[in-house]
Amino acid sequence: MSLALDLRVTRPGFVLELALTVDPGEVVALLGPNGAGKTTVLRAVAGLQPLTAGSVLLDGVALQDLPPEDRRVGLVPQDGLLLPHLSARDNVAYGLRARGTRRPEARRRADEELGRLGLADRAGDRPRQLSGGQAQRVALARALATDPAVLLLDEPLAALDALTRTEVRTDLRARLSAVAAPTLLVTHDLADAHVLADRLVVLDAGRVVQEGAPAEVAARPRTAWVAGLVGLVLLRGTGDRDGVHVEQLHLPGPAPAGAVLVALPPEAVALSAAPRPGGWAVVVRAVEQRGAGTHVQLDGAPAVEAVVPATALRELDLRPGQQLWASVDAVRVQVYA
């Protein structure tokens, strides 16, 4: 079944408008800053958020006027919401029992789903006996056991540590590949989106600002938020036959005519104490150690970020307020209309 959304949700100070079709078996990730409307989309599909206008169609059948229990939607919330007094088996069987399945059959199907997610030996454990990753797998099993027509995943990996997140992400990708239902995934993590999703839809202030395959969105971000997510600085400039102009930065070479976006990796920015050809004056705003790299926030025209190698770090003696010169390795910059 395909899912076709034409949503309008209005609240004080916020309007969500979204037209989106999700094909059978397709996983679409919704990304965007806090308050963009991502979870509102899931709640609207699940029947937990009334529409101001529009429709939710499942293979052409309208769902928007049906109560949540009649929509055949499987929802996996961020915190799992397992019932603490029930075993993992009975948590998974709960949805089946609520739909009228007899207890032996519900428990048998629950055991099957737990087995698919590698939890056959934990079926009798209660939530307090499970790790965070195991509990999240149980929540996923509960949603999948009812054979949902639509699967909704709301930040399902957000509460997990890095190692557990990687393990659960791998298991989830394998399980989703066997699910025929259209799936909507809300996430803030680009790695989750790359591994789990077939398509990304980026929301900002209730509107779609970019859509495409994960690699395409990462390579050509359209907003500063997406650029930051993939570790790039996004600048707006003008292209002509002489190259690209972004305030005092000039990148020579062929460029689209008119308004352009410049995706600049911080590693492409070099700093020096003296002027260099093609460079411009900057002032150090902040210096931050992140892993093996030193990231430097720079004010200037344009303002950019640089990653400084250890050799240059010793020479520059970086500190806030320091005046330097920045230049760019144009080969590492992407320019697009």
N, C-alpha and C positions, 0 to 999 in steps of 0.2 A: 504494500500500500504506500502511496505517496502522501506527503503532508504539504498542504498549501495554506500559507498564512497571509492574511491581509488585515493587519492589526492596527488599531488606534486605541491607545489608553491615555486618558487625560487625568492628571492629578494636579493639585495646586503647585504651580511653578515647574511642571514637567509634562511633556507630551512625547509619547512613544508612537512612532509610525514605522511599520515594517511590512514589506511585501517579500515573501520568501517561499520557495518551494524546495522541499527535501525529498529526494528520490528514495525508493525502497532500498534499504541496506546502506544508505549514505550517512556518513557522520559529518555534521556541520558544527564547527566550533564557533561560539559567539565570544568575541573578545572586546575589550574596551575598558576605559577607566571606571572607577567606582561611580555609581549613579548614572551610568550610560543606558541602563534599561535591560541588561542581559537577563537577570533573574525574573524581571517582570514578564519577559517573553515566555519563560518556562511556566510561570504561574498562570499566564493566560491560556497556554495550551492545556495545562492540567485542569483548568476550571477553577483555580483558586483566586484568580484576578478577573473580575468582570471587564468586558470590552466596552469602551465608549462607542465604538463603531467597528465594523469589519466582520471578519469570519475566520474560523478555523475549520478547514476541510480535510477529511481523511478519505482519499479516493473519491472526492466529490461529495461526500456525506458531511453535512454541517454538524459540528460538535459544540459550537459556542453556546447553545441553549441547553445542553445536557449537563446534569450534575457530574461532579468529578468521578464518582464511582461507576458511571456508565460510559466513560470515555476510553477505557482500555489503555490507559497511560501508565507506564512504569516510571516512577520518579525516584532518583537516588540523590538525597540531599547531602550537603557538605559534611554534616556531622553524623550521617548514617541513621540516627533516630531508631536504634534497635530497642526493643522492649527488654528491660533489664531482668525481668523475672522469667523469661523464656530462654530455652537453649537456642543455639544457632539454627538447628533443624526446625524448631517451632517458630522462630522468627521468619524463616524463609517460607514455611508453610502457612503463615498467618494470612497472607494475601489470597492464597488459594482457598483457605477455609472461609474467608469473608465472601468469596464468590460461590460458595455452595459445594465445594469439593469435599468429599468425605475424608475424615482424618487419616486413615491408612494410606489412601492415594495421595493426599497432600504431603504427607511425610515422605512417601516414596519419591515423589517428584522433587521435594526439597533436597533429599539425599543425592539425587542425580545432579542437581544444579550445583550443590556444594562440591561434589566430586569433580565437576568440570573446572571449578576454580581452585582446585588443590586443597580443599578443606574437608575431605571425607573423614579424616581422623579427628576433626574438631566439632563434629555435628552435635555432640552432646554438651559442649561447653556453653556457659552463659557469657554474655558480653564482657563482664568484668574479667573473665579468664582469657580473653582474646587480646592480641596486640592491635594497634591502630590499623595496620594493614589488613589483618584478618577480619576485623570488624567491618571494614569498608568492603571487603569481598562479600561478606554476608549480606550487607545492604544491597549490593549489586545482584547477588543471587536471588534475593527476595523480589526485586523488580523483574528479573528475567523469568522467574519460575511461573509467573502468570501469563507468559507468552504475550507481552504487551504489543499493541499495534503501533505505539509510539514510545520511544525511550528518551527520558530526560535526565541528564546528568548535571548536577549543579556543583561545580568545584569538587568533584569526588575525590581528588587527591590532595587537596590543599592542606589538610591537617596532618599529613604524613611527613616523616623526616626524609632526607634526600635519598638514602639507600632504599628504604621501604617504598618510597614513591616510584623509584625506577622499577622495582620488582612488580608492584601492583599495576603500573602502567603497561608493562609487557604482557601481563596476564589479561588485562582489560582489552588491549588491542586484539589479542588472539580470540577472546570471547566475542568481541563486537564483530569480528570478521564473519562469524557464523550467524549473526542476527539479521533477519530480513527486515526488521522494522526501521523506519527513518529515525535517526538519533540526533538530538540537539545536545551539545556539550557546552557548558559555560566554564571558562577557565581564564586565569590571568597569566598562565605559564605557557610560553611559546613552545617549550619542549613537549608539553602535553599535547598541544595542538598539532605539532608536527607529527608526532607518533600516532595519535588517535584519529585525527580528522582528515577527511577528504577535501574539505573546503573550509575557508575561514570567512566569517562575516564580522567586520569590525564596526561596533556601534559607538557613537559619541553623542551625548545629550539627546538620546532617543532616535537618532538617525543613522542610517548606514553610510559610513564614510569610505569604506574600502571592502572589496570582496574578491576572492580568488583562491587559487591553490596555495598551500602554505609556503612553498618555495617562492612563488611569485610575490606574495605579500611581503615576505621577509626581504626580498631583493629590491623591491621598489615601494617603500612605505609612502603613504599619502598624508600621514599626520605625524606630528612630533611625538605623540604617544606611541604609535606603532614603531617609529624609528628608535625611540628609547628602549622599547621592548627587545629589539634585535641588536641593540648596541651601536646604533648609528646616530649621528647628528643630522637633522634635516634642515636644510637652508632653502629659502626661496630666492630665485634670482631671475635674470633675463639673459636669453641666448641671442646671439647674432652671428654674423660671418666671422667676427674676431674671436669668438669663444663665449664663455659664460661670465657674467658680472654679478657678484654678490657683495654689495657695498664696496669695501676696499679690496676684496679678493677678486682676482681675475684668473680664470682657467682658460688658457688658449686651446684652440683646436675646434673641430666640427661640433656644432651644438644645434639643437632644435631652435627655431626662431620663436621669440616671444617668451612668455612666462615658462620657467622651468623649475624643477625640484632638483636639489643637489643632495645626494646621500653620501655622507662623509664619515668613514670609520675613524674613530679617535687615533688609531695607530697611524693614520696617514698624515697627521699634523706633527710637524717638527718645531721645536722651540730653540731659540738662540738668544744670546745677550746682545748681538749686533744685527743690524738689518741684513736681509738676504733678498736676492732678486725675487720679485713676485710676492714678497711677504708684507705683513701689516702689523701695526703696533697692537699689543694686547696687555692686559693687566691680570695677574693671577688673582682669582676670586677665592679658590679653595684648592687644597691638596689632600687627596684621599688615597690611602693604600687599599687596593682590592686584590686579594690573592697575590699573584706574583707581579702585578703591574701597579704603577703609580699614576692615578688619574688626576688630571689638572683641569679645573674649570676656569675658563678664560673669558674676561669681558673684553669686547672690542667690536669692530665693525667689519666682519661679523663676530659674534660671540660663539665660541666653539669649545670643544673638549679635546684634550690630548692625552695620550698614554706615553709616558716618558720612560725610556729604557734606563737601566741602572747606570750605564756609563755616562749618559747625559745628566742623570740626576745628581751625580757627584759634582759635575761641572757647574750646574746652574744654581745649586743651593736654594731650591724653591721655597717661597714663603708668600702668604697673602699680601696683596698690595704691590708686589714686585712688577716692574715694567719689563716686558720682553718683546721679542718679535716671533711671529708665527708664520709658517709657510706650509704648503700642502703638496703632497705627491699626487699630481693630477691623475696618474695611471690608476690609482686605487679609489678614485671617486666615480660614482655613477650619476649621470645627468639624464633626466627624462622630462618629457613635457608634462 
